[in-house]
Amino acid sequence: LVETAPLLGAYYGVVRYEPVLTHRDPLRYSHHFYGPPRDPDDLPGAQWVSLLAPRVVERLGGPDRIATDAPVHRLERVEYLDGRVGCVAQVTADARDFPGDRADAWRTYLDPVLTRP
């Protein structure tokens, strides 16, 4: 996501852990990213790995503040071709550890920028 999103102009993106019930591939990670017609100022949900668009990063106080305040394991800056900065946030080192308290803390942190129905 860090390298691909700016090249594609993608502003939404997630990586999800999906258990697969086959012996050959018991674990699978799915990658989804796409570019809406504008830089969104909200997120559709709180996932294990999320691409935070530049406007979302601004609303959360910028990449340095997110790095300090967010309950995440890893945060990477995404440099878009127009010079704006987004971030990719990974909540836990292992996707299997995401459900529960860590997921709740991440949703609470993102609450001001989550899409409202």
C-alpha contacts under 8 A as a table, 3 or more apart, distances in Angstrom:
res1	aa1	res2	aa2	distance
1	L	4	T	5.09
1	L	5	A	5.31
1	L	13	G	7.28
1	L	33	F	7.75
1	L	51	L	7.29
1	L	88	V	7.20
2	V	5	A	6.07
2	V	6	P	7.55
2	V	76	E	7.02
2	V	77	R	7.27
2	V	78	V	5.46
2	V	87	C	7.71
2	V	88	V	6.46
3	E	6	P	6.59
3	E	7	L	7.19
3	E	78	V	7.39
4	T	7	L	5.36
4	T	8	L	6.25
5	A	8	L	5.29
5	A	9	G	5.78
5	A	10	A	4.71
5	A	11	Y	7.01
5	A	13	G	7.94
5	A	33	F	7.38
5	A	78	V	7.72
5	A	80	Y	7.96
6	P	9	G	4.94
6	P	10	A	6.29
6	P	78	V	6.96
6	P	79	E	6.59
6	P	80	Y	4.61
6	P	81	L	6.30
7	L	10	A	7.73
7	L	80	Y	7.49
7	L	81	L	7.31
8	L	34	Y	7.82
8	L	35	G	7.25
9	G	34	Y	7.74
9	G	35	G	5.60
9	G	80	Y	7.60
10	A	13	G	7.18
10	A	33	F	6.17
10	A	34	Y	4.70
10	A	35	G	3.77
10	A	36	P	7.19
11	Y	33	F	7.52
11	Y	34	Y	6.46
11	Y	35	G	5.08
11	Y	36	P	6.73
11	Y	39	D	6.23
11	Y	40	P	7.04
11	Y	51	L	6.91
11	Y	52	L	7.11
11	Y	53	A	5.01
12	Y	33	F	5.55
12	Y	34	Y	5.67
12	Y	35	G	6.33
12	Y	36	P	7.62
12	Y	43	L	7.55
12	Y	50	S	7.73
12	Y	51	L	5.69
12	Y	52	L	6.96
12	Y	53	A	6.74
13	G	31	H	7.57
13	G	32	H	5.43
13	G	33	F	3.89
13	G	34	Y	6.44
13	G	50	S	5.76
13	G	51	L	4.75
13	G	52	L	7.82
14	V	31	H	6.06
14	V	32	H	5.39
14	V	33	F	6.38
14	V	47	Q	6.34
14	V	48	W	7.41
14	V	49	V	5.33
14	V	50	S	4.56
14	V	51	L	6.13
15	V	29	Y	6.54
15	V	30	S	5.54
15	V	31	H	4.56
15	V	32	H	6.33
15	V	47	Q	7.22
15	V	48	W	6.53
15	V	49	V	5.05
15	V	50	S	6.79
16	R	29	Y	5.56
16	R	30	S	5.26
16	R	31	H	6.65
16	R	47	Q	6.87
16	R	48	W	6.20
16	R	49	V	6.98
16	R	95	A	7.54
17	Y	27	L	7.43
17	Y	28	R	6.07
17	Y	29	Y	4.62
17	Y	30	S	6.48
17	Y	48	W	7.83
17	Y	95	A	5.76
17	Y	96	R	7.29
18	E	27	L	6.55
18	E	28	R	5.42
18	E	29	Y	5.94
18	E	30	S	7.09
19	P	26	P	6.33
19	P	27	L	5.06
19	P	28	R	6.15
20	V	25	D	6.66
20	V	26	P	5.15
20	V	27	L	5.68
20	V	28	R	6.47
21	L	25	D	7.79
21	L	26	P	6.01
22	T	25	D	5.71
22	T	26	P	5.54
23	H	26	P	5.60
25	D	28	R	6.82
35	G	38	R	7.67
36	P	39	D	7.13
36	P	40	P	7.66
39	D	53	A	6.61
39	D	54	P	7.16
39	D	55	R	6.68
40	P	43	L	7.54
40	P	53	A	6.67
40	P	55	R	6.46
40	P	56	V	7.21
41	D	53	A	7.37
41	D	54	P	7.97
41	D	55	R	4.94
41	D	56	V	5.01
41	D	59	R	7.61
41	D	113	V	7.04
42	D	55	R	7.82
42	D	56	V	5.88
42	D	113	V	4.69
42	D	114	L	5.33
42	D	115	T	5.47
43	L	46	A	7.53
43	L	52	L	7.50
43	L	56	V	7.49
43	L	113	V	5.98
43	L	114	L	4.66
43	L	115	T	5.40
44	P	114	L	5.90
44	P	115	T	5.03
45	G	107	R	7.95
45	G	114	L	6.14
45	G	115	T	7.14
46	A	50	S	7.00
46	A	103	A	7.68
46	A	106	W	6.75
46	A	107	R	5.61
46	A	110	L	7.16
46	A	114	L	7.80
47	Q	50	S	5.66
47	Q	103	A	7.85
48	W	89	A	8.00
48	W	90	Q	5.88
48	W	91	V	5.47
48	W	92	T	7.09
48	W	95	A	6.38
48	W	98	F	6.17
48	W	103	A	7.61
49	V	88	V	6.86
49	V	89	A	5.50
49	V	90	Q	4.39
49	V	91	V	6.42
50	S	88	V	5.61
50	S	89	A	5.36
50	S	90	Q	6.73
51	L	86	G	7.40
51	L	87	C	5.93
51	L	88	V	4.50
51	L	89	A	6.56
52	L	56	V	5.86
52	L	57	V	6.15
52	L	86	G	5.52
52	L	87	C	5.06
52	L	88	V	5.96
52	L	89	A	7.41
53	A	56	V	5.25
53	A	57	V	6.24
53	A	85	V	7.71
53	A	86	G	4.85
53	A	87	C	6.86
54	P	57	V	5.01
54	P	58	E	6.19
54	P	84	R	6.18
54	P	85	V	5.23
54	P	86	G	4.27
54	P	87	C	7.59
55	R	58	E	4.97
55	R	59	R	6.18
55	R	86	G	7.81
56	V	59	R	5.05
56	V	60	L	6.26
56	V	86	G	7.78
56	V	113	V	6.57
57	V	60	L	5.14
57	V	61	G	6.43
57	V	62	G	5.10
57	V	63	P	6.31
57	V	66	I	7.71
57	V	85	V	7.61
57	V	86	G	5.93
57	V	87	C	7.02
58	E	61	G	5.17
58	E	62	G	4.88
58	E	63	P	7.93
59	R	62	G	7.29
59	R	113	V	7.32
60	L	65	R	7.48
60	L	66	I	6.62
60	L	113	V	7.79
61	G	64	D	7.79
61	G	65	R	5.60
61	G	66	I	6.77
62	G	65	R	5.52
62	G	66	I	6.26
63	P	66	I	5.06
63	P	67	A	6.06
63	P	77	R	7.10
63	P	85	V	7.88
63	P	86	G	7.56
63	P	87	C	6.93
64	D	67	A	5.08
64	D	68	T	6.34
65	R	68	T	5.05
65	R	69	D	5.93
65	R	70	A	7.95
66	I	69	D	5.17
66	I	70	A	5.15
67	A	70	A	6.04
67	A	72	V	7.92
67	A	75	L	6.39
70	A	106	W	7.33
70	A	109	Y	6.60
71	P	91	V	6.74
71	P	102	R	7.36
71	P	105	A	6.60
71	P	106	W	6.04
71	P	109	Y	7.59
72	V	75	L	7.00
72	V	89	A	6.54
72	V	90	Q	5.85
72	V	91	V	4.12
72	V	92	T	6.43
72	V	106	W	7.52
73	H	89	A	7.78
73	H	90	Q	5.75
73	H	91	V	5.05
73	H	92	T	5.01
73	H	93	A	6.19
74	R	89	A	5.91
74	R	90	Q	5.08
74	R	91	V	6.76
74	R	92	T	7.65
74	R	93	A	7.92
75	L	87	C	6.58
75	L	88	V	5.72
75	L	89	A	4.58
75	L	90	Q	6.33
76	E	87	C	5.45
76	E	88	V	5.17
76	E	89	A	6.58
77	R	85	V	6.60
77	R	86	G	5.94
77	R	87	C	4.48
77	R	88	V	6.51
78	V	85	V	5.54
78	V	86	G	4.78
78	V	87	C	5.05
78	V	88	V	6.88
79	E	83	G	6.31
79	E	84	R	6.20
79	E	85	V	4.92
79	E	86	G	6.55
80	Y	83	G	5.39
80	Y	84	R	5.40
80	Y	85	V	6.08
80	Y	86	G	7.44
81	L	84	R	7.42
90	Q	93	A	7.28
91	V	98	F	6.92
91	V	102	R	7.18
91	V	103	A	7.60
91	V	106	W	7.26
92	T	95	A	6.40
92	T	97	D	6.42
92	T	98	F	5.99
92	T	102	R	7.62
93	A	97	D	7.71
94	D	97	D	5.60
94	D	98	F	7.19
95	A	98	F	5.24
96	R	99	P	7.11
97	D	100	G	7.83
97	D	102	R	7.88
98	F	102	R	5.94
98	F	103	A	5.58
99	P	102	R	6.65
99	P	103	A	5.34
99	P	104	D	7.90
100	G	103	A	5.46
100	G	104	D	6.23
101	D	104	D	5.02
101	D	105	A	6.09
102	R	105	A	5.12
102	R	106	W	6.18
103	A	106	W	5.10
103	A	107	R	6.20
104	D	107	R	5.15
104	D	108	T	6.15
105	A	108	T	5.08
105	A	109	Y	6.15
106	W	109	Y	5.08
106	W	110	L	6.17
107	R	110	L	5.10
107	R	111	D	5.86
108	T	111	D	5.11
109	Y	112	P	7.54
110	L	113	V	5.57
110	L	114	L	6.10
111	D	114	L	5.28
